[in-house]
Amino acid sequence: MRYIMVVYETPADIDRRDDPAGEQYIAAWRAYYKALEEAGVYVGGAPLKQAATATTVRLR
């Protein structure tokens, strides 16, 4: 069985990555990612593009 994990970040969250306080946040994610890889359970992943590049499609 496989699972998906979706991480939602606002554009403001992404901008804060360069903030010194954001270093702890990024370090925690890197440690988690490393633990997943070492456990052999990480399959793959890729980030989406920033929200400014998004397109909304509405069907009637």
C-alpha positions, 0 to 999 in steps of 0.5 A: 500500500502506498500513501501520499503526503501533501504539504501546503505552504502559502506564498508567505510561508515560502518567502519565510524560508530565507528568514533565519527562523526558517532555517529550523523549519527547513532543517526539520524537513530535511531530517524527516526526508532523510529518515524516510529515505533511510527507512526505504519508504520514500518513493519520490516527489517533486514540488509544484510551481509557485501559486503565481503560475497557477491556472484555474479551470472551472467547468459548468 
